[in-house]
Amino acid sequence: MKSEQVKGAMEKVAGKAQGFLGDLTGDEQLQAQGLARETAGQLQQTYGDALDTVSDFAKQKPLATVAVVAGLGLLVGLLLRRR
């Protein structure tokens, strides 16, 4: 696991614990904060997964990666030119 995935997993666990504590105490604000924290952790973990996928693709197919980046650069250049 990479650092983003680890941070995301830890944030998810902390959010679940915070939500559980909110459930025990009946504190709706604490429950909502726990759910938000858990969701943010899931997003961070998913971001880490996406980074790994892109990194693996770039290592396995470097020429395709260069072509994709060049195409994106051309597209962004055309879109900015229209302004």
C-alpha positions in Angstrom: 0.0 0.0 0.0 1.2 3.5 -0.8 1.0 6.4 1.6 -2.3 7.8 0.1 -4.0 4.5 0.5 -2.7 4.1 4.1 -3.8 7.6 5.1 -7.2 7.0 3.5 -7.6 3.7 5.3 -6.6 5.3 8.7 -9.0 8.2 8.1 -11.8 5.7 7.3 -11.2 3.8 10.5 -11.1 7.1 12.5 -14.4 8.2 10.9 -16.1 5.0 11.7 -14.9 5.3 15.3 -16.1 8.9 15.5 -19.5 7.9 14.0 -19.8 5.0 16.4 -19.1 7.3 19.3 -21.7 9.7 18.0 -24.2 6.8 17.9 -23.4 5.8 21.5 -23.8 9.3 22.8 -26.7 10.3 20.5 -24.7 13.3 19.2 -25.9 13.8 15.7 -23.2 16.3 14.9 -20.5 13.8 15.9 -22.2 11.2 13.8 -22.2 13.5 10.7 -18.6 14.4 11.3 -17.7 10.7 11.5 -19.5 10.0 8.3 -17.8 12.9 6.5 -14.4 11.8 7.8 -15.1 8.2 6.7 -16.1 9.4 3.3 -13.0 11.6 2.9 -10.9 8.6 3.9 -12.6 6.5 1.2 -11.9 9.2 -1.4 -8.3 9.4 -0.4 -7.9 5.7 -0.6 -9.5 5.6 -4.0 -7.2 8.4 -5.1 -4.2 6.3 -4.0 -5.6 3.3 -6.0 -5.9 5.5 -9.1 -2.4 6.7 -8.7 -1.1 3.2 -8.5 -3.1 2.2 -11.6 -1.7 5.1 -13.6 1.8 4.5 -12.3 1.6 0.8 -13.3 0.3 1.7 -16.8 3.1 4.3 -17.3 5.7 1.7 -16.3 4.2 -1.0 -18.6 3.5 1.2 -21.6 5.7 4.3 -21.6 5.1 5.1 -25.3 1.3 5.0 -24.9 1.7 7.2 -21.8 3.6 9.8 -23.8 0.9 9.7 -26.5 -1.9 10.2 -24.0 -0.1 13.1 -22.3 0.6 14.7 -25.6 -3.0 14.3 -26.7 -4.2 15.9 -23.4 -1.8 18.7 -23.8 -3.0 19.4 -27.3 -6.6 19.3 -26.1 -6.0 21.7 -23.3 -4.1 24.0 -25.6 -7.0 24.1 -28.0 -9.5 24.7 -25.3 -7.4 27.6 -23.8 -6.9 29.1 -27.2 -10.6 29.5 -27.7 -10.9 31.9 -24.8 
